[in-house]
């Protein structure tokens, strides 16, 4: 596919590596047949990978503009690659993932291969250079972690600042916002080192990009003492990886500097060819007897990027449709949509996870805001996807949404009369958003501009906007004054609504207000809300998240799945 209208760049998703345990990645290259070389992009791990995803995509595009092909990829057990995050020997699997990525670029024709590793990705890259003969021409260590041990220590310190219920215990593992490192995973990470004594150099030339607020360690300088190294600093890293991933700021100056450094080395262009993609790949899922297949799809008139996961036996039941959370990039918190898609496909259901317009790997719309709370186009995306997947009966769908995605699921479910809607932590201002969406569809420009301002209010002052809405809705016409969840319940669509007690009130120390908000805003009499113990709004805390996902899985499997005789449910440890 062409990345943007008129751009001489191409980009294609690919599975690569072992046939029985494939990895997933994106190849980006200049249109034509020759490239100056290949560059593999080794991402961070966990929360930092979510925050850095867009930045690495921008690196890939900038490299293609300078004549390079690149491969940004997911390590084993992460992103859309096969495996599980808590599989044993994570260090070896991630190191091997780098070797497979380098080998794949060479298979496509790259005469020379370089690499960019960010944070723990730089550590993994360093370990891979010692475990495998990568023969890298140039390496960029972008805000590198000296060791996996140091990474875990930094992670624990950041989590302690972000949350009060963080767990950093070597015996119990490390729980971070959205990701849990088991004790085995912690032990594996501690074996990773960028600063250990090395028998071979990292590459012919090395660039180290450090943070202005965190100097390179003496151990790292000693490790690189005998290599050809350039050193740079950046002031942009904290705004990208030390914040909520949804608020990550693009480090444009750093990206330009890295790409310019890689392009400064003379190179003779050589032929590069990306073969047609395989129609699908087959994955074995732990504790489920039926294997599943996955295939990349382009959905609807906007050509939205999605991955369909299906059983290898005849499917049954409705389509299960999952998508981004707010302006989340692709796989969602904790890789939930990936894991649930594979689990449910193993039980006979057809699932799709896709990126909404302008997000993840779906095309961006020129002139449209790059990062927003929700876009009117997203309300159109879900019904369009349902019509593509099930043209004979678009209502044969179950939408699963988290936070603002729960609102989108509700609107789509109402529009299509879908078989089910599973809404996890819908916004407290869900009815407010529905009213704003109605304003956005107005034929009057001034009304549409007002809707944009109201969305900003909802984003920045959510409880204020909800309180105001409760006052003014009594005088609003019925077209603007709608109880979205009650409408779903009344329509006959199967509704599962899971909520966090964090959303009951902005004043938890004032019981009377809590009772008012609970009764007035999120628990009307004509439908049921299940408040999940320990669940926070963004599903960061593992214990509450596990409870919610267990309820969601039980609901989907109990209501919609008809397992093949060889399939069996996944137990809690297999989630």
matplotlib code that plots the C-alpha trace (Angstrom):
import matplotlib.pyplot as plt

x = [0.0, 1.0, 1.5, -0.1, -1.6, 1.2, 4.0, 6.6, 6.6, 5.2, 4.3, 3.1, 2.4, 4.2, 4.5, 8.1, 10.5, 9.7, 6.7, 5.4, 5.8, 5.6, 6.5, 4.6, 6.0, 5.7, 8.1, 8.4, 10.4, 10.8, 8.7, 10.9, 13.3, 16.5, 17.2, 20.3, 20.0, 17.7, 17.0, 15.3, 13.5, 13.6, 10.8, 10.7, 8.7, 5.4, 3.9, 6.8, 6.2, 2.7, 4.0, 6.8, 4.8, 3.9, 7.5, 9.0, 6.5, 7.6, 11.2, 10.3, 8.6, 11.6, 14.0, 12.0, 12.2, 16.0, 16.1, 16.1, 13.8, 12.9, 11.2, 9.4, 8.3, 6.8, 8.9, 7.7, 4.7, 4.1, 1.9, 0.6, 3.3, 2.7, 3.4, 2.5, 4.0, 4.5, 6.0, 9.3, 12.8, 11.6, 15.2, 16.1, 12.8, 13.3, 16.9, 16.0, 13.2, 15.9, 17.9, 14.8, 14.1, 17.7, 17.6, 14.2, 15.5, 18.4, 16.0, 14.2, 17.5, 19.0, 22.8, 23.5, 21.4, 21.4, 19.3, 17.6, 16.8, 14.8, 15.0, 14.9, 14.9, 18.5, 19.4, 17.8, 19.6, 23.0, 22.4, 21.3, 24.6, 26.5, 24.2, 23.9, 26.1, 24.0, 26.7, 25.1, 26.5, 25.2, 23.3, 21.4, 20.9, 18.0, 17.7, 19.2, 18.8, 22.1, 20.5, 17.2, 17.7, 18.1, 15.0, 12.9, 14.2, 13.3, 9.9, 9.2, 10.2, 8.0, 5.0, 5.4, 4.9, 2.0, 0.0, -0.3, -1.0, 2.1, 3.8, 7.6, 8.5, 11.2, 9.4, 5.9, 7.0, 6.5, 3.1, 3.1, 0.3, -1.3, 1.5, 2.6, 6.0, 5.9, 8.8, 10.1, 9.9, 11.7, 14.5, 14.7, 14.9, 17.6, 19.8, 19.7, 22.7, 24.0, 27.1, 28.4, 31.9, 31.5, 33.5, 32.4, 31.5, 27.9, 28.4, 30.8, 29.4, 27.2, 25.1, 24.0, 21.1, 20.8, 18.4, 19.4, 18.2, 20.0, 23.6, 25.1, 26.5, 30.2, 29.5, 28.0, 30.9, 33.4, 31.5, 31.7, 35.1, 36.7, 34.0, 33.3, 30.7, 28.8, 27.0, 23.9, 21.4, 17.6, 15.2, 12.1, 12.2, 10.4, 7.4, 7.2, 7.8, 7.3, 3.6, 0.4, 0.8, -2.3, -0.5, 2.9, 4.5, 6.2, 10.1, 10.5, 13.9, 15.3, 13.8, 15.4, 18.7, 18.7, 17.6, 20.2, 22.9, 21.9, 21.8, 25.2, 27.1, 27.6, 25.8, 25.3, 21.6, 20.7, 17.6, 14.9, 11.7, 8.8, 6.9, 3.2, 1.9, 0.7, -3.0, -2.9, -0.9, -1.8, -1.2, -1.5, -3.1, -2.2, -4.9, -7.2, -7.2, -8.4, -5.7, -6.6, -5.7, -5.0, -5.1, -4.7, -7.7, -8.5, -12.0, -14.5, -14.1, -11.4, -9.4, -9.0, -6.3, -7.5, -6.6, -9.2, -8.8, -10.8, -10.9, -9.4, -12.7, -16.1, -16.9, -20.1, -21.8, -21.6, -18.5, -16.7, -15.5, -12.8, -11.0, -9.0, -9.4, -9.7, -6.6, -4.8, -2.4, -3.4, -3.3, -4.9, -3.9, -2.0, -2.6, -6.1, -7.7, -5.0, -5.2, -9.0, -9.3, -7.1, -8.8, -12.3, -11.4, -10.0, -13.6, -15.2, -15.9, -14.7, -13.0, -11.6, -9.5, -9.0, -7.7, -10.2, -9.7, -6.4, -5.2, -2.6, -2.0, -5.2, -4.9, -4.9, -7.2, -5.5, -6.6, -8.1, -6.8, -4.0, -4.9, -8.4, -10.7, -13.1, -13.8, -17.2, -15.6, -15.1, -18.9, -19.1, -16.3, -17.9, -21.1, -19.1, -16.8, -19.8, -21.3, -18.0, -17.6, -21.3, -22.9, -25.9, -26.6, -24.5, -26.4, -24.7, -22.0, -20.9, -19.0, -16.5, -15.3, -13.3, -13.7, -14.5, -14.5, -17.5, -19.4, -18.6, -19.7, -23.0, -23.7, -22.9, -24.9, -27.9, -27.4, -27.3, -29.5, -26.5, -26.6, -24.5, -22.6, -19.9, -19.1, -16.2, -15.9, -17.9, -17.3, -19.3, -20.4, -21.6, -25.0, -23.2, -21.1, -24.1, -25.7, -22.5, -22.3, -25.8, -24.6, -21.6, -23.9, -25.6, -25.6, -24.8, -21.0, -21.5, -23.2, -20.5, -17.8, -19.7, -19.6, -15.9, -15.6, -17.9, -15.8, -12.8, -14.8, -15.6, -12.0, -10.5, -13.4, -15.3, -17.2, -18.0, -19.4, -21.5, -22.9, -23.9, -25.4, -27.6, -29.0, -29.5, -30.8, -34.2, -34.9, -33.1, -35.1, -35.3, -32.9, -30.1, -31.3, -30.8, -29.8, -27.6, -27.2, -30.9, -31.7, -29.5, -31.2, -34.6, -33.8, -33.2, -29.5, -27.5, -25.8, -22.8, -21.8, -18.8, -17.7, -15.2, -16.2, -13.5, -16.1, -18.9, -18.0, -15.2, -15.6, -15.1, -14.9, -18.4, -20.9, -24.0, -22.5, -21.4, -25.0, -26.3, -23.9, -24.3, -28.0, -28.3, -25.4, -24.4, -27.0, -30.5, -33.3, -33.8, -30.5, -27.8, -24.2, -21.7, -19.1, -15.9, -13.9, -10.4, -11.1, -9.8, -11.0, -8.0, -7.7, -4.1, -4.4, -3.9, -6.2, -9.2, -8.5, -8.3, -11.7, -13.2, -11.7, -12.9, -16.4, -16.2, -14.9, -17.5, -20.2, -19.0, -18.3, -21.5, -23.8, -22.3, -19.7, -20.5, -17.1, -15.9, -15.9, -12.0, -11.9, -11.9, -12.1, -9.0, -8.5, -7.5, -3.8, -4.2, -5.9]
y = [0.0, 3.6, 5.3, 8.6, 10.1, 11.0, 9.7, 7.5, 5.1, 1.6, -0.3, -3.9, -6.1, -9.4, -12.5, -13.8, -16.0, -19.6, -21.0, -22.6, -19.5, -16.5, -12.9, -9.9, -6.7, -3.9, -3.4, 0.2, 1.0, 3.6, 2.9, 1.3, -1.6, -0.3, 0.6, 1.9, -0.7, -2.2, -1.0, -3.1, -1.1, -2.8, -1.4, -1.0, -3.4, -3.0, 0.4, 2.2, 0.2, 1.7, 5.2, 4.8, 3.1, 6.2, 7.5, 4.3, 4.5, 8.0, 6.8, 4.1, 6.7, 9.1, 6.3, 5.4, 9.0, 8.7, 5.5, 2.8, -0.1, -0.8, -3.5, -2.5, -5.6, -7.2, -9.5, -13.0, -12.8, -9.1, -7.1, -9.3, -11.9, -15.4, -16.5, -15.1, -12.4, -14.7, -17.7, -19.0, -17.7, -14.3, -13.1, -15.8, -15.4, -11.6, -11.9, -14.5, -12.1, -9.5, -12.2, -13.2, -9.6, -9.0, -12.2, -11.3, -7.9, -9.7, -12.2, -9.3, -8.1, -5.6, -5.7, -4.0, -4.1, -1.5, -1.2, 1.2, 0.1, 2.1, 1.6, -2.1, -2.6, -1.3, -3.8, -6.7, -5.5, -5.5, -9.0, -10.2, -8.9, -11.2, -14.2, -14.0, -12.9, -9.9, -8.1, -4.7, -1.7, 0.9, 0.8, 3.5, 3.1, 5.4, 6.1, 2.7, 0.6, -0.8, -4.0, -5.6, -5.4, -1.6, -1.4, -3.1, -0.9, 2.3, 0.8, 0.2, 3.8, 5.3, 3.1, 4.1, 7.7, 6.9, 4.6, 3.6, -0.1, -1.0, -4.3, -4.6, -7.9, -10.2, -13.2, -12.2, -10.6, -6.9, -5.4, -2.3, -0.3, -2.8, -5.3, -8.0, -9.5, -13.0, -14.1, -16.1, -13.1, -11.0, -13.5, -13.6, -9.8, -9.6, -11.7, -9.1, -6.8, -4.1, -3.4, -6.9, -7.6, -8.4, -10.6, -8.6, -5.0, -3.9, -2.5, -0.7, 2.6, 3.4, 6.4, 6.7, 9.1, 9.8, 12.0, 15.4, 14.5, 11.1, 10.8, 7.7, 5.4, 4.7, 1.0, 1.8, 4.2, 1.5, -1.1, 1.1, 2.4, 0.5, 1.2, 4.1, 6.0, 9.3, 10.7, 12.9, 14.1, 14.6, 16.7, 15.0, 11.5, 12.2, 13.6, 10.4, 7.5, 8.9, 9.9, 8.1, 6.5, 8.4, 11.7, 10.7, 13.6, 12.9, 13.5, 15.0, 16.6, 13.3, 11.4, 13.8, 13.5, 9.7, 9.4, 11.9, 10.0, 6.7, 8.3, 10.0, 6.8, 6.4, 3.4, 1.8, 1.1, -2.5, -4.4, -4.9, -6.9, -7.6, -10.7, -11.0, -11.7, -15.1, -15.2, -16.2, -17.8, -20.6, -20.3, -22.9, -21.5, -22.8, -24.9, -24.7, -27.8, -26.0, -24.0, -20.6, -18.7, -15.0, -12.8, -9.1, -7.3, -3.9, -2.9, -0.5, 2.5, 4.0, 0.8, 0.3, -2.0, -5.1, -8.7, -11.4, -14.4, -17.5, -21.2, -23.7, -25.6, -24.3, -21.1, -20.6, -17.6, -13.9, -11.8, -10.4, -6.9, -5.1, -1.7, 1.1, 2.6, 6.4, 7.3, 4.2, 2.7, -0.7, -3.6, -2.0, -2.2, -5.3, -6.8, -7.8, -7.8, -10.0, -12.6, -12.6, -12.9, -16.0, -17.5, -17.0, -18.2, -21.3, -21.8, -21.4, -17.7, -15.3, -12.2, -9.0, -6.3, -3.2, 0.4, 3.2, 6.0, 7.8, 5.5, 2.7, 1.3, 2.6, 5.5, 9.0, 11.6, 14.8, 17.8, 15.8, 16.2, 13.7, 12.9, 13.3, 11.9, 10.6, 11.4, 11.4, 9.2, 6.5, 6.3, 5.5, 3.0, 0.3, -0.1, -0.1, -2.8, -4.9, -4.6, -5.8, -8.7, -9.8, -8.3, -10.5, -9.6, -6.8, -7.2, -10.6, -8.9, -8.3, -5.1, -5.1, -1.7, -0.2, 3.4, 5.7, 2.5, 1.4, 4.4, 3.7, 0.1, 1.3, 3.6, 0.9, -1.6, 0.7, 1.6, -2.0, -3.7, -5.9, -9.2, -7.9, -5.0, -5.5, -2.1, -1.9, 1.4, 3.5, 7.2, 8.8, 11.3, 8.7, 10.5, 13.8, 12.4, 11.1, 14.5, 16.1, 13.5, 14.6, 18.3, 17.2, 15.9, 19.3, 20.9, 24.2, 24.9, 27.0, 24.0, 21.6, 24.0, 24.1, 20.3, 20.4, 22.8, 20.6, 17.5, 19.5, 20.3, 16.6, 15.6, 18.2, 18.6, 15.4, 15.7, 19.3, 18.5, 15.6, 17.8, 20.5, 18.0, 16.6, 20.1, 21.2, 17.8, 18.4, 21.1, 19.5, 18.0, 14.2, 13.9, 15.3, 13.8, 10.0, 7.4, 5.3, 2.2, 2.1, 2.4, -0.7, -2.7, -1.7, -2.7, -6.3, -6.3, -8.4, -5.9, -6.5, -3.4, -3.6, -0.5, 0.7, 2.2, 4.9, 6.4, 6.7, 10.2, 12.8, 13.1, 9.6, 11.0, 12.4, 9.4, 11.5, 12.6, 9.1, 7.8, 10.6, 10.0, 6.2, 6.4, 9.3, 8.7, 5.1, 2.8, 3.5, 1.2, -0.4, -2.1, -3.6, -2.4, -4.8, -2.9, -4.9, -5.0, -3.5, -2.3, 1.1, 3.2, 2.5, -1.1, -0.6, -2.6, -6.3, -7.8, -5.8, -6.2, -10.0, -10.0, -7.9, -10.0, -13.2, -11.8, -10.7, -14.0, -16.0, -13.8, -14.1, -17.8, -18.6, -16.5, -16.8, -19.6, -23.2, -24.8, -27.4, -30.9, -30.7, -27.2, -26.6, -23.3, -21.6, -21.6, -18.4, -19.1, -19.4, -16.0]
z = [0.0, -0.5, 2.9, 1.9, -1.2, -3.6, -1.3, -3.1, -0.2, 0.3, 3.4, 3.9, 7.0, 7.1, 9.2, 9.2, 11.1, 12.2, 10.3, 13.5, 15.6, 13.3, 14.2, 12.9, 11.5, 8.9, 6.0, 4.8, 1.7, -1.1, -4.2, -6.8, -6.8, -5.1, -1.5, 0.3, 3.0, 5.6, 9.1, 11.8, 14.5, 17.9, 20.1, 23.9, 26.0, 27.8, 28.4, 26.7, 23.5, 23.3, 23.9, 21.3, 18.5, 16.5, 16.8, 15.4, 12.5, 11.8, 11.8, 9.2, 7.0, 7.3, 6.4, 3.3, 2.2, 2.4, 0.4, 3.2, 3.8, 7.4, 9.5, 12.6, 14.4, 17.5, 19.6, 20.4, 22.7, 22.1, 19.7, 16.9, 17.0, 18.2, 21.7, 25.1, 27.2, 30.1, 28.1, 29.6, 28.5, 27.3, 27.0, 24.5, 22.6, 22.2, 21.3, 18.6, 17.4, 16.5, 14.6, 12.6, 11.8, 10.5, 8.5, 6.9, 5.7, 4.1, 2.5, 0.9, -0.6, 1.8, 1.3, 4.6, 7.7, 10.5, 13.6, 16.0, 19.5, 22.0, 25.8, 26.5, 22.7, 22.8, 25.5, 23.5, 20.4, 22.3, 23.6, 20.1, 18.6, 20.9, 20.6, 16.8, 13.9, 12.9, 10.9, 11.6, 9.7, 12.1, 15.4, 17.2, 21.0, 21.7, 25.5, 26.2, 29.4, 30.6, 31.8, 32.2, 35.9, 35.7, 33.5, 36.1, 38.8, 36.8, 36.0, 39.6, 40.5, 37.8, 38.8, 42.4, 41.3, 39.0, 41.3, 45.0, 44.3, 42.4, 43.1, 42.7, 44.3, 42.8, 44.3, 43.0, 39.7, 38.8, 38.2, 36.1, 34.6, 32.3, 32.2, 34.7, 34.5, 36.1, 38.4, 35.4, 33.1, 35.7, 35.9, 32.1, 31.9, 34.5, 32.2, 29.5, 29.4, 27.1, 29.2, 29.7, 28.3, 24.6, 22.2, 19.1, 18.5, 18.2, 14.7, 12.4, 13.8, 16.8, 17.8, 21.5, 22.1, 25.8, 27.8, 29.0, 32.4, 32.5, 31.5, 30.0, 32.6, 33.0, 32.3, 29.0, 28.1, 29.0, 27.0, 23.9, 24.5, 21.6, 19.1, 16.7, 18.7, 18.3, 21.3, 21.3, 23.9, 23.6, 25.7, 24.1, 25.6, 28.9, 27.0, 25.0, 27.4, 30.9, 30.3, 29.7, 26.2, 25.0, 25.7, 24.2, 22.3, 19.0, 19.3, 15.9, 16.4, 17.7, 14.8, 12.3, 14.0, 14.0, 10.4, 9.3, 11.1, 9.5, 6.1, 6.4, 5.6, 1.8, 0.4, -3.1, -3.7, -4.4, -5.5, -2.9, -3.4, -1.0, -2.2, -2.1, 1.4, 2.5, 2.7, 6.4, 9.1, 11.5, 15.3, 18.0, 21.2, 24.6, 26.3, 23.2, 21.0, 17.9, 16.0, 14.6, 11.5, 11.2, 8.1, 7.5, 6.0, 4.7, 5.8, 4.3, 2.0, 4.3, 4.0, 7.8, 8.9, 10.7, 11.6, 11.4, 13.7, 12.8, 13.8, 11.4, 11.7, 10.6, 12.6, 14.5, 16.2, 15.5, 14.6, 17.7, 16.8, 18.8, 18.2, 19.6, 23.0, 22.5, 20.4, 21.5, 19.0, 17.7, 20.1, 23.2, 26.8, 27.8, 24.3, 25.4, 22.0, 20.5, 23.3, 23.4, 19.6, 19.6, 22.6, 21.2, 17.7, 19.3, 20.7, 17.2, 17.0, 14.3, 15.6, 14.2, 15.8, 13.8, 13.9, 13.6, 11.1, 11.6, 14.4, 14.5, 11.0, 9.4, 6.9, 8.3, 6.9, 5.6, 7.6, 10.4, 14.0, 14.7, 18.3, 19.6, 22.2, 19.6, 16.0, 14.3, 11.6, 14.3, 14.8, 11.0, 11.1, 13.2, 11.2, 8.0, 9.3, 10.3, 6.8, 5.3, 7.6, 7.5, 4.5, 4.6, 8.3, 9.8, 13.0, 13.5, 15.5, 19.1, 19.7, 22.6, 23.7, 26.6, 27.9, 25.0, 22.8, 25.0, 23.8, 20.2, 20.7, 22.2, 19.3, 16.7, 18.5, 18.5, 14.8, 13.7, 16.3, 17.0, 18.8, 21.6, 23.1, 25.8, 27.4, 29.9, 31.8, 29.4, 29.8, 32.6, 30.1, 27.6, 27.1, 26.7, 23.9, 22.2, 22.2, 20.9, 18.1, 17.1, 17.0, 14.9, 12.2, 11.8, 8.4, 10.1, 10.4, 13.6, 15.3, 14.2, 15.6, 18.9, 19.0, 18.7, 21.7, 23.7, 23.1, 24.4, 27.6, 28.0, 27.6, 30.0, 32.6, 32.4, 35.7, 35.1, 31.7, 33.1, 35.9, 33.5, 31.2, 34.0, 34.5, 30.8, 29.5, 31.1, 28.6, 25.6, 22.7, 22.8, 19.8, 22.0, 25.3, 25.1, 27.7, 25.4, 27.6, 28.5, 24.8, 24.1, 26.9, 25.6, 22.0, 22.8, 22.2, 24.7, 26.9, 29.3, 31.2, 33.5, 35.5, 37.9, 41.2, 40.5, 38.1, 40.6, 41.8, 41.7, 45.5, 47.0, 50.5, 50.3, 50.5, 49.7, 46.4, 45.6, 46.1, 43.9, 41.0, 41.3, 41.0, 38.6, 36.1, 35.9, 37.4, 36.1, 37.1, 33.7, 33.2, 35.3, 35.9, 37.4, 39.5, 39.4, 42.5, 42.1, 38.5, 37.7, 34.8, 32.5, 33.6, 34.8, 38.0, 37.2, 39.8, 38.8, 35.1, 35.5, 37.2, 34.4, 31.6, 33.3, 33.4, 29.8, 28.6, 30.5, 29.0, 25.4, 25.7, 27.5, 25.2, 21.8, 21.5, 20.3, 20.7, 18.2, 20.0, 20.1, 21.6, 25.3, 27.4, 28.6, 32.3, 34.2, 33.8, 30.0, 29.6]

ax = plt.figure().add_subplot(projection="3d")
ax.plot(x, y, z, "-o")
ax.set_aspect("equal")
plt.show()
